[in-house]
Amino acid sequence: ILRETVKTKMKLRGKTDEELKKLPVMKDNARIATMRILATLIPCCFIARKDLLPIVFLRMVRMSVKHGISPMSPLAFANYGYLLSVFMGNSQEGYRFGELALSFLEKFETKEV
């Protein structure tokens, strides 16, 4: 989990909220499918392997930053904010990523998440 956290923090390092809000929409159908599969794993992990949940969220965030925002990105960013707040004690950054998740939600008018 530590390695995944460091990789995600490196991917996000130096990016402002405005830069993140301007990320392009993910176009690659294979990557969109990957994001959906990762999102589908969340309830399974919650029931069977809670220790894998952070890894799923962190990978989804990195995919979003690298390949663009998908309808599943709000879920990833909101949960990343939760991880930052609750487990890393950084409520200010957690709030920031929660707000970003809401802005992505509005961008897609997502109802499936």
matplotlib code that plots the C-alpha trace (Angstrom):
import matplotlib.pyplot as plt

x = [0.0, 2.9, 4.3, 0.9, 0.5, 3.9, 3.3, 0.0, 1.4, 4.2, 1.6, -0.3, 2.7, 2.6, -0.9, -3.3, -7.0, -7.5, -5.1, -6.9, -10.3, -9.0, -7.9, -9.3, -12.1, -10.8, -11.4, -9.8, -12.6, -10.1, -9.1, -12.7, -13.5, -10.5, -11.9, -15.3, -13.7, -11.7, -14.9, -16.7, -14.0, -14.7, -17.7, -15.8, -12.7, -14.9, -16.4, -13.4, -10.2, -10.5, -6.7, -6.9, -9.4, -6.7, -4.8, -7.9, -8.6, -5.0, -4.7, -8.0, -6.7, -3.5, -5.3, -7.5, -4.5, -2.6, -5.3, -8.2, -11.3, -14.0, -17.4, -15.7, -13.1, -15.4, -15.6, -11.8, -11.1, -13.7, -12.2, -8.7, -9.8, -11.3, -8.0, -6.1, -8.4, -9.0, -5.8, -3.2, -4.6, -4.6, -8.2, -7.3, -6.1, -8.9, -11.4, -9.6, -10.0, -13.6, -14.3, -12.5, -14.6, -17.8, -16.5, -15.9, -19.4, -20.9, -18.8, -20.3, -23.7, -22.9, -25.8, -24.1, -21.6]
y = [0.0, 2.3, 2.0, 2.6, 5.7, 7.1, 6.5, 8.3, 11.2, 11.5, 11.5, 14.3, 16.3, 19.9, 19.6, 22.4, 21.9, 23.8, 21.6, 18.5, 19.9, 20.5, 16.9, 15.5, 13.0, 9.4, 8.3, 4.8, 2.2, -0.3, 2.1, 3.1, -0.7, -1.0, 1.8, 0.1, -3.3, -1.6, 0.1, -3.3, -4.8, -2.3, -4.1, -7.5, -6.0, -4.5, -7.9, -10.2, -8.2, -4.7, -4.4, -4.2, -1.2, 1.5, -0.1, 0.0, 3.6, 4.7, 3.0, 4.5, 8.0, 7.4, 6.2, 9.2, 11.6, 9.8, 8.9, 11.3, 11.5, 8.8, 8.4, 6.3, 9.0, 10.8, 7.6, 7.2, 10.8, 10.8, 7.7, 9.0, 12.0, 9.7, 7.8, 11.1, 12.3, 9.2, 7.1, 9.7, 12.5, 15.1, 16.4, 19.5, 17.4, 15.0, 17.8, 19.0, 15.7, 15.4, 18.7, 17.6, 14.4, 16.6, 18.7, 15.6, 14.3, 17.5, 17.2, 13.8, 14.2, 10.6, 8.6, 5.2, 5.9]
z = [0.0, 0.8, -2.7, -4.3, -2.1, -3.1, -6.8, -6.5, -4.6, -7.2, -10.0, -8.3, -7.1, -8.2, -9.9, -8.9, -8.6, -11.8, -13.7, -12.4, -13.2, -16.8, -17.3, -20.6, -20.8, -21.0, -24.6, -24.7, -24.3, -22.9, -20.1, -19.5, -19.1, -16.7, -14.6, -14.5, -13.6, -10.8, -9.5, -9.6, -7.4, -4.6, -3.0, -3.4, -1.7, 1.0, 1.8, 1.3, 1.3, 2.8, 2.7, -1.1, -1.2, -1.0, -3.8, -6.0, -5.2, -5.7, -9.1, -10.3, -9.3, -11.2, -14.2, -14.2, -14.0, -16.7, -19.2, -18.4, -16.4, -16.7, -15.1, -12.4, -11.5, -9.0, -7.0, -7.0, -6.0, -3.3, -1.7, -2.1, -0.1, 2.5, 2.7, 3.1, 5.8, 7.9, 7.5, 6.8, 9.1, 6.3, 6.4, 4.3, 1.4, 1.9, 1.6, -1.5, -3.3, -2.1, -3.8, -6.9, -7.0, -6.8, -9.7, -11.8, -10.9, -12.2, -15.4, -16.2, -14.5, -13.4, -12.1, -12.0, -9.2]

ax = plt.figure().add_subplot(projection="3d")
ax.plot(x, y, z, "-o")
ax.set_aspect("equal")
plt.show()
